Amino acid sequence: MSKFVGEKVLMRIFIGEAKRHGHRPLYEALTDLFLKEGFAGATVLRGVCGFGAHRVFHTQKFLDLSADLPLVIEVVDSQEKIDAVMPKIDEMVGSGMITLEKVHVIRYTHKHEQG
């Protein structure tokens, strides 16, 4: 995996925890898509509170176990790989926000790859 270092693209997908794709949570469906498409990795981060385009504040309260908390799915890969999968992402996400930024990967290894 040492070939993965260098200039890459970080994609962040901002959605609500309650969003679904078919019968599955959207974040699971997206993570599965990235795995099947051969992406280097994906991480789902759960926010403690936030709001989006609808200006509705989402937060977890002690007695509210059904809060639609914000999620961010992050993936880093080549621009070409992200461009190739973007039509599928657009179809799945519907509403939310997607950002892209250039990043410089300085290390991407697995424990067994280290000398």
Secondary structure, DSSP 8 states (H G I E B T S, - for coil): -GGG-EEEEEEEEEEETT-EETTEEHHHHHHHHHHHTT-S-EEEEE-SEE--TT---EE-BTTBTT---EEEEEEEE-HHHHHHHHHHHHHHH-SSEEEEEEEEE-----GGG--
